[in-house]
Amino acid sequence: MGVKLTVIGGGSSSFVPALIRRLIQSELLGDATLTLMDINEERVRTMEALAQKLIDSAGSELQVRATLDRRESLTAADFVIVTIASGGMDAWEKDIEIPAKYGLVMHVADSIGPGGIMRALRNVPTLAAVAREVREVAPNALLFNYSNPASPMAMAMATVPEVRSLSLCSCTAAPASPRWLAWNAGVDPDEIAMPAVVAGINHCASVIELRLKDGTDALELARERAEEPVVKWVLDTYGVLPYCWQHWVEFHPQMQYEDEPYNGRAQGLRVRYGITTHDMDYERGRVEQFQSLATQWTQPDAGTVTLEDLPPGDEDEGIEVIEIMEAVVGNRNETHVVNAMNHGAVPNLPADAIVEVNASVNRYGVRPIYAGRLPDPLAAHLTKYVALQKQMVKAALSGDRRDALHAFLLEPTIAARLDLAQTESLLDEMLAAHAEVLPQFR
């Protein structure tokens, strides 16, 4: 009998089709029972219908069902994946645009900064609630989070310590790729000693040790070859190789400057290092394209839909959770990069930090591997953000404005740009703008 897998946020037209594709293709998970749970009935029923068409065309043994009942969907699950964004694109748009009026243009705004804090306030309560329900109705399940900000989400799940939980991120596909590592070092992929040693916190993690099979220090090779300014600066300054370096920029207020004037719209604005601020018109269009195809394919008179019909997307590379579940079910003893409680994996970060490190994955679960110390200046820099992440979770769970204010006061970019009165004004404007999806603050 196959495993039971539940997706909270199962109406996602970008994540779910890619997940279905990977499940159907999996030798170990192809006979799983997949439950799609969402609060949007129309979307989750569409995803259920599309999944069934793909299953039928592939002759797969995968079973799929949809529900609006979260607790029921979790009952007796072996694996649970959470992929939510409370408030959706509209909330993300506010996270970018409101701070910009105060002179804070952050190009992603999903992990830190005022936008990252607000996203945590919106999403943390749901993650904590899911973890409590998993403890009650699926105590042996592995709970995976794909929602941002990934570190606070993992902290929220860890408030229920009896539950096995961790966060995952599509960025970790880079350090897991011999080809990417070899490109940076200027060697053939077969020369890379895998796996590379990874450490840091989500969206500001790096390869801290990389060697060729003959023992050569490949980080030094990467430093000599680096041309991208941020990557070169990190290698020269800290001696580590950053991945998803665009996110690193948001963790350094000194790097955040616009390359064109702000004229009342921050989305699509060019900022330093060739980065363009996320634009919700693009993001909405991308999701609507997937949703439109799904709706079209699931009409009563629609023909057969195959896996080859699914358009490729960023999610295909990011769904490493399939390999992780396969490694658990098949006891494969693989190494994957995850976000989990530190407990000494990175000795010079707080023990209760959520760290992005290698983990051993087998039938015993997912266990972080000792990575070693970060360069002390980098560890000191990241420790500030660990404190911020803890405060974000505290505020999200308490619904106390004072707790939220403390998070804003701790955030380095806010502190670098705004005075105390401006900080409180920004907080109150954002709390008011998101009031509908922040019931705990009422």
ZAKOL-988892 format. One record per residue (C-alpha): residue number from 1; chain; x, y, z. Coordinates in Angstrom, 3 decimals. Layout:
// ZAKOL-988892
<NUM,'A',<X,Y,Z>>
...
This chain:
// ZAKOL-988892
<1,'A',<0.000,0.000,0.000>>
<2,'A',<1.352,3.428,-0.982>>
<3,'A',<2.137,6.294,1.337>>
<4,'A',<-0.384,8.971,2.263>>
<5,'A',<0.657,12.471,1.230>>
<6,'A',<-1.236,15.674,2.034>>
<7,'A',<-0.696,19.098,0.461>>
<8,'A',<-1.972,22.104,2.417>>
<9,'A',<-2.392,24.746,-0.267>>
<10,'A',<-3.407,22.056,-2.731>>
<11,'A',<-5.178,24.518,-5.023>>
<12,'A',<-1.876,25.976,-6.224>>
<13,'A',<-1.843,25.892,-10.014>>
<14,'A',<1.929,26.416,-10.112>>
<15,'A',<3.061,23.952,-7.431>>
<16,'A',<0.564,21.075,-7.696>>
<17,'A',<0.895,20.139,-11.415>>
<18,'A',<4.685,19.913,-11.054>>
<19,'A',<4.231,17.794,-7.924>>
<20,'A',<1.799,15.488,-9.742>>
<21,'A',<4.277,15.076,-12.589>>
<22,'A',<7.045,14.083,-10.196>>
<23,'A',<4.828,11.693,-8.215>>
<24,'A',<3.627,9.892,-11.334>>
<25,'A',<7.233,9.495,-12.479>>
<26,'A',<8.417,8.230,-9.084>>
<27,'A',<9.005,4.490,-8.723>>
<28,'A',<8.579,4.627,-4.946>>
<29,'A',<5.725,7.149,-4.660>>
<30,'A',<3.756,6.432,-7.822>>
<31,'A',<1.076,4.511,-5.901>>
<32,'A',<0.638,7.130,-3.178>>
<33,'A',<-2.692,8.531,-2.021>>
<34,'A',<-2.541,12.287,-2.479>>
<35,'A',<-4.946,14.581,-0.626>>
<36,'A',<-5.172,18.171,-1.833>>
<37,'A',<-6.496,20.567,0.830>>
<38,'A',<-7.242,24.237,0.245>>
<39,'A',<-9.614,26.953,1.441>>
<40,'A',<-10.484,27.808,-2.182>>
<41,'A',<-12.887,25.085,-3.355>>
<42,'A',<-12.914,26.052,-7.025>>
<43,'A',<-9.141,25.919,-7.322>>
<44,'A',<-8.633,22.720,-5.369>>
<45,'A',<-11.364,20.914,-7.349>>
<46,'A',<-9.709,22.069,-10.570>>
<47,'A',<-6.366,20.692,-9.392>>
<48,'A',<-8.044,17.429,-8.399>>
<49,'A',<-9.634,17.097,-11.853>>
<50,'A',<-6.378,17.935,-13.638>>
<51,'A',<-4.461,15.455,-11.496>>
<52,'A',<-6.960,12.741,-12.323>>
<53,'A',<-6.640,13.404,-16.053>>
<54,'A',<-2.847,13.191,-15.826>>
<55,'A',<-3.119,9.985,-13.797>>
<56,'A',<-5.499,8.436,-16.315>>
<57,'A',<-3.388,9.374,-19.339>>
<58,'A',<-0.239,7.977,-17.697>>
<59,'A',<-1.926,4.807,-16.450>>
<60,'A',<-0.604,5.673,-13.001>>
<61,'A',<-1.587,4.020,-9.717>>
<62,'A',<-1.504,7.384,-7.950>>
<63,'A',<-4.784,8.248,-6.207>>
<64,'A',<-5.936,11.824,-5.649>>
<65,'A',<-8.712,13.477,-3.680>>
<66,'A',<-9.564,17.036,-2.646>>
<67,'A',<-11.038,18.472,0.538>>
<68,'A',<-11.631,21.744,2.381>>
<69,'A',<-11.272,20.050,5.773>>
<70,'A',<-7.690,20.487,6.962>>
<71,'A',<-7.854,18.220,9.981>>
<72,'A',<-9.465,15.441,7.984>>
<73,'A',<-6.847,15.804,5.246>>
<74,'A',<-4.046,15.340,7.780>>
<75,'A',<-5.432,12.257,9.484>>
<76,'A',<-3.023,9.301,9.205>>
<77,'A',<-0.782,11.115,6.697>>
<78,'A',<2.790,9.893,6.244>>
<79,'A',<4.007,13.154,4.690>>
<80,'A',<2.549,16.669,4.762>>
<81,'A',<3.607,19.543,2.501>>
<82,'A',<2.518,23.105,3.301>>
<83,'A',<2.681,25.690,0.525>>
<84,'A',<0.599,28.726,1.455>>
<85,'A',<0.691,32.503,1.062>>
<86,'A',<-1.953,34.102,3.231>>
<87,'A',<-3.266,37.164,1.422>>
<88,'A',<-1.783,36.047,-1.881>>
<89,'A',<-0.389,38.420,-4.482>>
<90,'A',<-2.360,41.385,-3.141>>
<91,'A',<-0.629,41.092,0.224>>
<92,'A',<2.787,40.665,-1.423>>
<93,'A',<2.153,43.801,-3.469>>
<94,'A',<1.457,45.781,-0.284>>
<95,'A',<4.640,44.342,1.276>>
<96,'A',<6.637,45.915,-1.562>>
<97,'A',<4.768,49.156,-2.139>>
<98,'A',<4.025,50.445,1.371>>
<99,'A',<7.664,50.371,2.608>>
<100,'A',<8.772,52.010,-0.661>>
<101,'A',<6.856,55.137,0.330>>
<102,'A',<9.182,55.312,3.336>>
<103,'A',<12.298,54.882,1.218>>
<104,'A',<12.626,51.099,1.695>>
<105,'A',<12.746,49.389,-1.710>>
<106,'A',<13.374,45.679,-1.207>>
<107,'A',<13.280,43.622,-4.366>>
<108,'A',<11.789,40.358,-3.026>>
<109,'A',<10.342,41.268,0.385>>
<110,'A',<9.458,37.706,1.347>>
<111,'A',<12.040,36.835,4.008>>
<112,'A',<13.144,39.905,5.920>>
<113,'A',<12.523,43.636,5.866>>
<114,'A',<9.044,44.950,6.615>>
<115,'A',<7.596,42.681,3.920>>
<116,'A',<9.208,39.563,5.346>>
<117,'A',<7.957,40.439,8.823>>
<118,'A',<4.405,40.934,7.588>>
<119,'A',<4.474,37.684,5.628>>
<120,'A',<5.556,35.905,8.798>>
<121,'A',<2.732,37.533,10.752>>
<122,'A',<0.299,36.198,8.149>>
<123,'A',<1.685,32.677,7.706>>
<124,'A',<3.138,31.648,11.076>>
<125,'A',<-0.220,31.021,12.827>>
<126,'A',<-1.261,28.575,10.095>>
<127,'A',<2.021,26.644,10.256>>
<128,'A',<1.790,26.373,14.035>>
<129,'A',<-1.832,25.214,13.781>>
<130,'A',<-0.979,22.600,11.161>>
<131,'A',<1.833,21.279,13.368>>
<132,'A',<-0.548,20.948,16.326>>
<133,'A',<-3.051,19.048,14.195>>
<134,'A',<-0.334,16.785,12.801>>
<135,'A',<0.669,15.916,16.357>>
<136,'A',<-2.895,14.913,17.112>>
<137,'A',<-3.957,13.040,13.967>>
<138,'A',<-0.683,12.037,12.216>>
<139,'A',<2.004,11.849,14.929>>
<140,'A',<4.406,9.835,12.753>>
<141,'A',<4.223,12.154,9.749>>
<142,'A',<7.068,14.219,8.336>>
<143,'A',<5.937,17.843,7.926>>
<144,'A',<7.573,19.888,5.153>>
<145,'A',<7.097,23.625,4.675>>
<146,'A',<7.608,25.437,1.368>>
<147,'A',<6.124,28.765,2.499>>
<148,'A',<8.178,31.902,3.109>>
<149,'A',<9.785,33.175,5.199>>
<150,'A',<11.177,29.659,5.568>>
<151,'A',<13.108,30.116,8.822>>
<152,'A',<10.240,31.608,10.871>>
<153,'A',<7.934,28.966,9.404>>
<154,'A',<10.258,26.251,10.701>>
<155,'A',<10.405,28.008,14.067>>
<156,'A',<6.596,28.076,14.136>>
<157,'A',<6.395,24.343,13.467>>
<158,'A',<9.063,23.727,16.119>>
<159,'A',<6.751,25.206,18.757>>
<160,'A',<5.259,21.700,18.613>>
<161,'A',<8.465,19.763,19.373>>
<162,'A',<6.857,16.326,19.143>>
<163,'A',<6.352,16.834,15.388>>
<164,'A',<9.104,16.070,12.869>>
<165,'A',<9.187,19.221,10.767>>
<166,'A',<11.498,21.250,8.529>>
<167,'A',<11.435,23.896,5.825>>
<168,'A',<12.614,23.414,2.251>>
<169,'A',<13.700,25.954,-0.357>>
<170,'A',<14.185,25.769,-4.109>>
<171,'A',<17.497,27.651,-3.725>>
<172,'A',<19.131,24.508,-2.357>>
<173,'A',<19.052,22.959,-5.824>>
<174,'A',<22.224,24.976,-6.543>>
<175,'A',<24.635,23.543,-3.943>>
<176,'A',<23.183,20.085,-4.632>>
<177,'A',<24.217,20.378,-8.292>>
<178,'A',<27.733,19.206,-9.263>>
<179,'A',<27.283,21.100,-12.518>>
<180,'A',<26.635,24.439,-10.754>>
<181,'A',<29.498,23.906,-8.341>>
<182,'A',<31.846,22.902,-11.169>>
<183,'A',<30.859,25.967,-13.203>>
<184,'A',<31.866,28.203,-10.308>>
<185,'A',<35.189,26.388,-9.866>>
<186,'A',<35.918,26.109,-13.592>>
<187,'A',<36.284,22.325,-13.589>>
<188,'A',<34.442,19.271,-14.888>>
<189,'A',<31.472,18.167,-12.727>>
<190,'A',<33.078,14.749,-12.272>>
<191,'A',<35.924,16.420,-10.373>>
<192,'A',<33.702,17.819,-7.601>>
<193,'A',<33.680,15.945,-4.280>>
<194,'A',<29.990,15.699,-3.398>>
<195,'A',<28.189,16.707,-1.307>>
<196,'A',<29.576,20.177,-0.702>>
<197,'A',<29.358,21.500,2.869>>
<198,'A',<26.527,24.019,3.232>>
<199,'A',<25.724,26.329,6.150>>
<200,'A',<23.875,29.535,6.943>>
<201,'A',<20.271,30.618,7.274>>
<202,'A',<17.661,30.497,4.541>>
<203,'A',<18.266,32.998,1.726>>
<204,'A',<21.660,33.845,3.227>>
<205,'A',<23.353,30.438,3.117>>
<206,'A',<26.519,29.414,1.330>>
<207,'A',<28.906,26.625,0.442>>
<208,'A',<31.472,26.856,3.238>>
<209,'A',<33.695,24.009,2.064>>
<210,'A',<34.142,22.721,-1.481>>
<211,'A',<36.865,20.394,-2.684>>
<212,'A',<37.803,18.502,-5.777>>
<213,'A',<38.202,14.751,-5.479>>
<214,'A',<41.971,15.205,-5.369>>
<215,'A',<41.637,17.495,-2.320>>
<216,'A',<42.089,20.842,-4.107>>
<217,'A',<40.290,23.762,-2.451>>
<218,'A',<37.613,24.561,-5.029>>
<219,'A',<36.422,27.654,-3.121>>
<220,'A',<39.744,29.281,-3.928>>
<221,'A',<39.222,28.338,-7.586>>
<222,'A',<35.755,29.919,-7.438>>
<223,'A',<37.164,33.072,-5.822>>
<224,'A',<39.712,33.472,-8.607>>
<225,'A',<37.016,33.071,-11.275>>
<226,'A',<34.159,35.065,-9.723>>
<227,'A',<32.909,37.987,-11.802>>
<228,'A',<29.396,38.675,-10.464>>
<229,'A',<29.918,41.535,-7.954>>
<230,'A',<27.961,40.120,-5.006>>
<231,'A',<29.403,36.619,-5.369>>
<232,'A',<32.915,38.051,-5.664>>
<233,'A',<32.401,40.282,-2.617>>
<234,'A',<31.156,37.385,-0.483>>
<235,'A',<34.040,35.130,-1.556>>
<236,'A',<36.595,37.885,-0.924>>
<237,'A',<35.040,39.009,2.374>>
<238,'A',<33.924,35.763,3.997>>
<239,'A',<35.612,33.050,1.921>>
<240,'A',<32.339,31.240,1.174>>
<241,'A',<30.336,30.725,-2.029>>
<242,'A',<26.819,32.224,-1.848>>
<243,'A',<23.917,30.746,-3.754>>
<244,'A',<20.693,32.566,-4.575>>
<245,'A',<22.920,35.599,-4.105>>
<246,'A',<20.091,37.988,-5.012>>
<247,'A',<18.550,37.168,-1.646>>
<248,'A',<21.862,37.959,0.085>>
<249,'A',<21.413,41.571,-0.993>>
<250,'A',<18.358,41.941,1.238>>
<251,'A',<20.405,40.718,4.213>>
<252,'A',<22.866,43.600,3.699>>
<253,'A',<21.319,47.091,3.925>>
<254,'A',<24.526,48.509,2.418>>
<255,'A',<23.669,46.789,-0.868>>
<256,'A',<20.111,48.066,-1.243>>
<257,'A',<19.983,51.072,-3.515>>
<258,'A',<17.885,51.928,-6.554>>
<259,'A',<19.407,52.323,-10.004>>
<260,'A',<16.493,54.429,-11.213>>
<261,'A',<14.256,56.985,-9.475>>
<262,'A',<11.286,55.814,-7.438>>
<263,'A',<8.208,57.496,-8.881>>
<264,'A',<5.453,55.986,-6.794>>
<265,'A',<5.697,52.343,-7.963>>
<266,'A',<8.390,50.070,-6.565>>
<267,'A',<7.475,46.957,-8.559>>
<268,'A',<9.629,46.514,-11.633>>
<269,'A',<12.124,49.107,-10.366>>
<270,'A',<15.759,48.544,-11.282>>
<271,'A',<17.970,48.260,-8.231>>
<272,'A',<21.687,47.676,-7.789>>
<273,'A',<23.514,44.586,-9.174>>
<274,'A',<21.205,44.220,-12.174>>
<275,'A',<18.246,43.199,-10.022>>
<276,'A',<14.666,44.210,-10.778>>
<277,'A',<12.102,44.404,-8.000>>
<278,'A',<9.459,41.670,-8.111>>
<279,'A',<6.403,42.710,-10.099>>
<280,'A',<3.025,41.298,-9.115>>
<281,'A',<1.620,41.864,-12.602>>
<282,'A',<4.179,39.317,-13.822>>
<283,'A',<3.566,36.972,-10.897>>
<284,'A',<-0.216,37.149,-11.330>>
<285,'A',<0.122,36.562,-15.064>>
<286,'A',<2.263,33.510,-14.460>>
<287,'A',<-0.236,32.002,-12.021>>
<288,'A',<-3.191,32.922,-14.230>>
<289,'A',<-1.528,31.170,-17.166>>
<290,'A',<-1.276,27.943,-15.170>>
<291,'A',<-4.807,28.357,-13.830>>
<292,'A',<-6.243,29.067,-17.286>>
<293,'A',<-4.617,25.945,-18.722>>
<294,'A',<-5.862,23.849,-15.818>>
<295,'A',<-9.401,25.169,-16.243>>
<296,'A',<-9.287,24.576,-19.996>>
<297,'A',<-7.956,21.029,-19.605>>
<298,'A',<-10.599,20.049,-17.064>>
<299,'A',<-13.670,21.104,-19.063>>
<300,'A',<-16.133,18.238,-19.782>>
<301,'A',<-15.318,18.280,-23.503>>
<302,'A',<-11.536,18.579,-23.072>>
<303,'A',<-9.398,15.837,-24.532>>
<304,'A',<-6.587,13.827,-22.993>>
<305,'A',<-3.928,15.687,-21.021>>
<306,'A',<-0.458,14.186,-20.670>>
<307,'A',<2.602,15.044,-18.596>>
<308,'A',<4.231,16.420,-21.739>>
<309,'A',<1.473,19.055,-21.970>>
<310,'A',<2.467,20.637,-18.654>>
<311,'A',<4.575,23.762,-19.181>>
<312,'A',<7.923,23.719,-17.390>>
<313,'A',<8.268,26.074,-14.467>>
<314,'A',<10.566,27.132,-11.648>>
<315,'A',<8.742,24.717,-9.361>>
<316,'A',<10.016,21.654,-11.263>>
<317,'A',<13.571,22.181,-10.039>>
<318,'A',<12.469,23.247,-6.586>>
<319,'A',<10.418,20.207,-5.617>>
<320,'A',<13.287,18.398,-3.933>>
<321,'A',<10.730,17.097,-1.451>>
<322,'A',<10.082,14.197,-3.848>>
<323,'A',<13.701,13.029,-3.557>>
<324,'A',<13.561,13.478,0.219>>
<325,'A',<10.409,11.370,0.555>>
<326,'A',<11.886,8.740,-1.745>>
<327,'A',<15.046,8.664,0.377>>
<328,'A',<12.923,8.091,3.487>>
<329,'A',<10.682,5.426,1.965>>
<330,'A',<13.574,3.664,0.222>>
<331,'A',<16.085,4.120,3.077>>
<332,'A',<18.494,5.565,0.537>>
<333,'A',<20.814,7.338,2.996>>
<334,'A',<21.047,10.407,0.795>>
<335,'A',<22.225,13.901,1.688>>
<336,'A',<19.890,16.845,1.104>>
<337,'A',<19.977,20.502,2.159>>
<338,'A',<17.185,21.430,4.564>>
<339,'A',<16.209,24.118,7.060>>
<340,'A',<15.979,22.674,10.551>>
<341,'A',<16.794,23.402,14.193>>
<342,'A',<20.524,23.966,14.628>>
<343,'A',<21.311,21.893,17.739>>
<344,'A',<25.024,22.407,17.114>>
<345,'A',<25.219,21.759,13.368>>
<346,'A',<26.699,25.260,13.028>>
<347,'A',<28.418,25.813,16.408>>
<348,'A',<28.724,29.606,16.191>>
<349,'A',<25.031,30.183,15.457>>
<350,'A',<22.434,29.940,18.268>>
<351,'A',<21.408,26.378,19.132>>
<352,'A',<17.749,27.250,18.502>>
<353,'A',<18.397,28.945,15.155>>
<354,'A',<16.908,27.443,12.023>>
<355,'A',<19.935,26.667,9.866>>
<356,'A',<20.248,25.657,6.225>>
<357,'A',<22.592,22.662,6.247>>
<358,'A',<23.118,19.196,4.822>>
<359,'A',<21.023,16.449,6.347>>
<360,'A',<21.140,12.672,6.253>>
<361,'A',<17.862,11.255,4.931>>
<362,'A',<16.754,7.646,5.413>>
<363,'A',<14.050,5.587,7.112>>
<364,'A',<14.927,7.233,10.403>>
<365,'A',<13.904,10.605,9.026>>
<366,'A',<15.837,13.779,8.252>>
<367,'A',<18.778,14.526,10.535>>
<368,'A',<20.999,17.608,10.116>>
<369,'A',<24.715,16.907,9.739>>
<370,'A',<27.451,18.810,11.562>>
<371,'A',<28.691,21.503,9.164>>
<372,'A',<31.263,23.294,11.291>>
<373,'A',<31.757,26.940,12.095>>
<374,'A',<30.933,29.761,9.763>>
<375,'A',<33.525,32.522,9.501>>
<376,'A',<32.975,34.394,12.773>>
<377,'A',<32.093,37.763,11.165>>
<378,'A',<29.446,36.052,9.008>>
<379,'A',<28.067,34.171,12.001>>
<380,'A',<27.822,37.444,13.932>>
<381,'A',<25.980,39.028,11.004>>
<382,'A',<23.494,36.142,10.720>>
<383,'A',<22.926,35.962,14.481>>
<384,'A',<21.221,39.363,14.285>>
<385,'A',<18.754,37.904,11.817>>
<386,'A',<18.131,34.839,13.978>>
<387,'A',<17.059,37.184,16.786>>
<388,'A',<14.779,38.991,14.337>>
<389,'A',<13.228,35.719,13.146>>
<390,'A',<12.455,34.674,16.724>>
<391,'A',<10.749,38.006,17.330>>
<392,'A',<8.738,37.654,14.123>>
<393,'A',<7.365,34.324,15.355>>
<394,'A',<6.638,35.718,18.813>>
<395,'A',<4.683,38.624,17.320>>
<396,'A',<2.788,36.404,14.896>>
<397,'A',<1.632,34.090,17.665>>
<398,'A',<0.871,36.777,20.262>>
<399,'A',<-0.926,39.278,18.028>>
<400,'A',<0.607,41.988,20.198>>
<401,'A',<1.494,45.263,18.460>>
<402,'A',<4.384,45.801,20.877>>
<403,'A',<5.898,42.464,19.820>>
<404,'A',<5.511,43.451,16.164>>
<405,'A',<7.134,46.815,16.875>>
<406,'A',<10.115,45.058,18.452>>
<407,'A',<10.501,43.035,15.235>>
<408,'A',<10.488,46.248,13.186>>
<409,'A',<13.058,47.802,15.544>>
<410,'A',<15.320,44.754,15.208>>
<411,'A',<15.211,44.645,11.400>>
<412,'A',<18.553,46.016,10.106>>
<413,'A',<17.297,47.699,6.925>>
<414,'A',<14.479,49.470,8.759>>
<415,'A',<16.937,50.546,11.463>>
<416,'A',<19.348,51.869,8.821>>
<417,'A',<16.760,54.008,7.031>>
<418,'A',<13.947,55.083,9.391>>
<419,'A',<13.775,56.986,12.640>>
<420,'A',<11.625,55.786,15.542>>
<421,'A',<8.491,57.704,14.550>>
<422,'A',<8.731,56.553,10.935>>
<423,'A',<9.200,52.961,12.100>>
<424,'A',<5.979,53.054,14.133>>
<425,'A',<4.120,54.774,11.322>>
<426,'A',<5.205,52.113,8.817>>
<427,'A',<4.193,49.327,11.200>>
<428,'A',<0.743,50.792,11.807>>
<429,'A',<0.132,51.398,8.112>>
<430,'A',<1.072,47.827,7.259>>
<431,'A',<-0.982,46.336,10.097>>
<432,'A',<-3.985,48.320,8.879>>
<433,'A',<-3.420,47.328,5.233>>
<434,'A',<-3.250,43.619,6.168>>
<435,'A',<-5.912,43.692,8.888>>
<436,'A',<-8.188,41.264,7.040>>
<437,'A',<-5.541,38.518,7.108>>
<438,'A',<-4.175,39.346,10.563>>
<439,'A',<-7.117,38.462,12.838>>
<440,'A',<-4.801,37.920,15.824>>
<441,'A',<-4.029,41.668,15.872>>
<442,'A',<-7.669,42.731,16.164>>
